[in-house]
Amino acid sequence: MIQKHEETLKLINLERRQMSEKRDKLEEMRNETRAFEEKISQNTAIIERREQELILEVEDLIKNKNAIEIQRSYLESEMQNMHLLSIKLHNQSEGISKSKEQLEIETNSLNKQEEDVENMKVYSKHELLTAKETWKQLEQQMRTFERMSVNLIQDISPDTSSWLLN
């Protein structure tokens, strides 16, 4: 009976040790889980902040794109006005039938106006080219931010177990 009692005590002690080991392992797993949860929380906050930054940057790019579109439309309108002015000046020069002195004075004036118009055309063409170049740059930036957004989404959704290990 004593021997049976001792065996029972040994079994009880063995089970206690096993239970204690299991409890220690569970506690260790809880601590690891908390650490992973903290890491996930930190990474999620970083991702959310960066996502907001990207959203704001994309909104700024869209605003800039719209402003450039308005500027381009304005420049095209100005070029059309200059073209009409050039036609008007041309028609006026054909209809002049005054004395030679008056004709020379008016011709010089028209030449100056045509030169001004040509200078304005050159300037407008330069501005239009600048606007087109800026437009291309904005389109490139939009594509870059779209790729960054796709990469960010892909970074957010890969296999979570491998992500947690990193």
C-alpha positions as CSV (number, residue, x, y, z in Angstrom):
1,M,0.0,0.0,0.0
2,I,2.8,2.4,0.8
3,Q,4.5,1.5,-2.4
4,K,1.3,2.2,-4.3
5,H,1.0,5.5,-2.4
6,E,4.6,6.4,-3.4
7,E,3.9,5.5,-7.0
8,T,0.8,7.6,-6.9
9,L,2.9,10.5,-5.4
10,K,5.5,10.1,-8.1
11,L,2.8,10.1,-10.8
12,I,1.3,13.2,-9.2
13,N,4.7,15.0,-9.1
14,L,5.4,14.0,-12.7
15,E,2.0,15.4,-13.8
16,R,2.7,18.6,-11.8
17,R,6.1,19.0,-13.6
18,Q,4.5,18.4,-16.9
19,M,1.7,20.8,-16.1
20,S,4.2,23.4,-14.9
21,E,6.2,22.9,-18.1
22,K,3.1,23.3,-20.2
23,R,2.1,26.4,-18.2
24,D,5.6,27.9,-18.8
25,K,5.3,27.1,-22.5
26,L,1.9,28.7,-22.7
27,E,3.2,31.8,-20.9
28,E,6.1,32.0,-23.3
29,M,3.7,31.7,-26.2
30,R,1.5,34.4,-24.7
31,N,4.5,36.7,-24.5
32,E,5.5,36.0,-28.0
33,T,1.9,36.5,-29.2
34,R,1.9,39.9,-27.4
35,A,5.2,40.9,-29.0
36,F,3.8,39.9,-32.5
37,E,0.6,41.8,-31.8
38,E,2.6,44.9,-30.8
39,K,4.7,44.6,-33.9
40,I,1.6,44.2,-36.1
41,S,0.0,47.2,-34.4
42,Q,3.1,49.3,-35.0
43,N,3.4,48.2,-38.6
44,T,-0.3,48.8,-39.2
45,A,0.0,52.3,-37.9
46,I,3.0,53.0,-40.1
47,I,1.2,51.6,-43.1
48,E,-1.9,53.6,-42.4
49,R,0.1,56.8,-41.9
50,R,2.0,56.2,-45.2
51,E,-1.3,55.4,-47.0
52,Q,-2.7,58.8,-45.8
53,E,0.5,60.5,-47.0
54,L,0.2,58.9,-50.4
55,I,-3.5,59.8,-50.6
56,L,-2.6,63.5,-49.9
57,E,0.2,63.4,-52.4
58,V,-2.1,61.9,-55.1
59,E,-4.7,64.6,-54.3
60,D,-2.0,67.3,-54.7
61,L,-0.9,65.8,-58.0
62,I,-4.5,65.8,-59.3
63,K,-4.9,69.4,-58.3
64,N,-1.6,70.3,-60.1
65,K,-2.8,68.4,-63.1
66,N,-6.1,70.3,-63.2
67,A,-4.3,73.6,-62.8
68,I,-2.0,72.8,-65.7
69,E,-5.0,71.7,-67.8
70,I,-6.6,75.1,-67.1
71,Q,-3.3,76.9,-67.9
72,R,-3.0,74.9,-71.1
73,S,-6.5,75.8,-72.2
74,Y,-5.8,79.5,-71.4
75,L,-2.6,79.4,-73.5
76,E,-4.5,77.7,-76.4
77,S,-7.1,80.5,-76.2
78,E,-4.4,83.1,-76.2
79,M,-2.8,81.5,-79.2
80,Q,-6.1,81.6,-81.0
81,N,-6.6,85.2,-80.1
82,M,-3.1,86.0,-81.4
83,H,-3.9,84.2,-84.6
84,L,-7.1,86.2,-85.1
85,L,-5.1,89.4,-84.3
86,S,-2.5,88.4,-86.9
87,I,-5.3,87.9,-89.5
88,K,-6.8,91.2,-88.6
89,L,-3.4,92.9,-88.9
90,H,-2.9,91.3,-92.2
91,N,-6.3,92.4,-93.5
92,Q,-5.7,95.9,-92.3
93,S,-2.4,96.1,-94.1
94,E,-4.0,95.0,-97.4
95,G,-6.7,97.7,-97.1
96,I,-4.4,100.7,-96.5
97,S,-4.5,103.2,-99.4
98,K,-3.0,106.3,-98.0
99,S,-0.1,108.6,-99.0
100,K,3.4,107.2,-99.2
101,E,4.4,108.9,-95.9
102,Q,1.3,107.8,-94.1
103,L,1.7,104.3,-95.6
104,E,5.3,104.1,-94.4
105,I,4.3,105.2,-90.9
106,E,1.5,102.7,-90.8
107,T,3.6,100.0,-92.3
108,N,6.3,100.5,-89.7
109,S,3.6,100.3,-87.0
110,L,2.1,97.2,-88.5
111,N,5.6,95.6,-88.7
112,K,6.1,96.3,-85.1
113,Q,2.7,94.9,-84.2
114,E,3.4,91.8,-86.3
115,E,6.8,91.4,-84.6
116,D,5.1,91.7,-81.2
117,V,2.6,89.1,-82.3
118,E,5.4,86.8,-83.5
119,N,7.2,87.3,-80.2
120,M,3.9,86.5,-78.4
121,K,3.5,83.4,-80.6
122,V,7.0,82.3,-79.8
123,Y,6.4,83.0,-76.1
124,S,3.1,81.1,-76.2
125,K,4.6,78.2,-78.0
126,H,7.3,78.1,-75.4
127,E,4.8,78.2,-72.6
128,L,2.7,75.5,-74.3
129,L,5.8,73.3,-74.6
130,T,6.6,73.9,-71.0
131,A,3.0,73.1,-70.0
132,K,3.2,69.9,-72.1
133,E,6.5,68.9,-70.5
134,T,5.1,69.5,-67.0
135,W,2.0,67.5,-68.0
136,K,4.3,64.6,-69.0
137,Q,6.1,64.8,-65.7
138,L,2.9,64.8,-63.8
139,E,1.7,61.8,-65.7
140,Q,5.0,60.0,-64.9
141,Q,4.6,60.9,-61.2
142,M,1.0,59.6,-61.3
143,R,2.2,56.3,-62.7
144,T,4.9,56.2,-60.1
145,F,2.5,56.8,-57.3
146,E,0.1,54.3,-58.7
147,R,2.9,51.7,-58.7
148,M,3.8,52.7,-55.1
149,S,0.1,52.3,-54.1
150,V,0.1,48.8,-55.8
151,N,3.3,47.9,-54.0
152,L,1.9,49.2,-50.7
153,I,-1.2,47.1,-51.1
154,Q,0.9,44.1,-52.0
155,D,3.1,44.7,-48.9
156,I,0.0,44.8,-46.8
157,S,-1.5,41.6,-48.0
158,P,1.2,39.0,-48.4
159,D,1.1,35.8,-46.3
160,T,0.6,37.1,-42.8
161,S,2.6,34.3,-41.2
162,S,5.8,35.1,-43.1
163,W,5.1,38.8,-42.4
164,L,4.8,38.1,-38.6
165,L,8.1,36.3,-38.6
166,N,9.9,39.3,-40.0
